[in-house]
Amino acid sequence: MRPRSITTRKGDDGGTELRNGRRVRKQDLRPEAYGTLDEAHAFIGLARSRCRTLQIKELLLRIQNHLYLINSELASAPDQTGRLPHRLGPEALADLERPLPAIEAELQLPPQFVLYGEMESSALLDVARAIIRRGERRVTALHAAEPLANPHLLAYLNRLSDALFLLARYEEKLNGVGLVHPEW
C-alpha cells in the first residue's frame, strides 16, 4: 500500500474542500475561521512546549483537543455536523472553566492593564489569546452568515481568551515573575 501524501494539489487554484467534499474558496468564512483557530492552536502548542508548570501544560493539552473538535465542526457544512463522531459540548466548556476561579483568586489581579512579554511561555499564551480573539470574530461572522449548529462554540471561544490570559499570568506568578503595567 502506498503511503498517503499530504500534497494533493487540489488547492492550487485557491480552493479548498470541506469535510463533506464541497469546494469553497480559501478566503471563504469557514476556512478563515478554522484557519485562524489553527494558528492559535499552533501557538498554544508552542506555549505548552515552553511552559514550566505541569498544571498549565495539562490544561493546554485539553484545550488543543477542544480546538480540534471546534475545527472539525467548522470544516463541516452545517447539515453535516450531526454526523461527526465527536462534537464540542457543554462538558468542554465546564472543563475549561473549572480551574479558572481558583487561579483567578490566587492571582488577585489588580485593576490595571498588563504588559506582555515577561516570560517566553506567557508571551506565547498572550499571542494565542489575541489570535483566539480574531478567531472568535471570524466564527461570529460565519455564524451571522450561516448559523452554527452548535451553540457551545462561540461561548467556548469567548471563555478561552479569558482562560489564556489567566494562564499566562499564572505561569508568570508560579515562576516568580511579577506583573508589569503601562507607565501612564
Secondary structure as the mmCIF struct_conf table of DSSP 4:
data_model
#
loop_
_struct_conf.conf_type_id
_struct_conf.id
_struct_conf.beg_label_comp_id
_struct_conf.beg_label_asym_id
_struct_conf.beg_label_seq_id
_struct_conf.end_label_comp_id
_struct_conf.end_label_asym_id
_struct_conf.end_label_seq_id
HELX_LH_PP_P HELX_LH_PP_P1 ARG A 2 SER A 5
BEND BEND1 ILE A 6 ILE A 6
TURN_TY1_P TURN_TY1_P1 LYS A 10 ASP A 13
BEND BEND2 GLY A 14 GLY A 14
STRN STRN1 GLY A 15 GLU A 17
TURN_TY1_P TURN_TY1_P2 ARG A 19 ASN A 20
BEND BEND3 GLY A 21 GLY A 21
STRN STRN2 ARG A 23 ARG A 25
TURN_TY1_P TURN_TY1_P3 LYS A 26 GLN A 27
BEND BEND4 ASP A 28 ASP A 28
HELX_RH_AL_P HELX_RH_AL_P1 LEU A 29 ARG A 50
HELX_RH_AL_P HELX_RH_AL_P2 LEU A 54 LEU A 74
TURN_TY1_P TURN_TY1_P4 ALA A 75 ALA A 75
BEND BEND5 SER A 76 SER A 76
HELX_RH_3T_P HELX_RH_3T_P1 PRO A 78 ARG A 83
BEND BEND6 PRO A 85 PRO A 85
HELX_RH_AL_P HELX_RH_AL_P3 PRO A 90 GLU A 97
TURN_TY1_P TURN_TY1_P5 ARG A 98 PRO A 99
HELX_RH_AL_P HELX_RH_AL_P4 LEU A 100 LEU A 107
BEND BEND7 PRO A 111 GLN A 112
BEND BEND8 TYR A 116 TYR A 116
BEND BEND9 GLU A 118 MET A 119
HELX_RH_AL_P HELX_RH_AL_P5 GLU A 120 ALA A 145
BEND BEND10 GLU A 146 GLU A 146
BEND BEND11 ALA A 149 ALA A 149
TURN_TY1_P TURN_TY1_P6 PRO A 151 PRO A 151
HELX_RH_AL_P HELX_RH_AL_P6 HIS A 152 LEU A 174
TURN_TY1_P TURN_TY1_P7 ASN A 175 GLY A 176
HELX_LH_PP_P HELX_LH_PP_P2 VAL A 177 LEU A 179
#
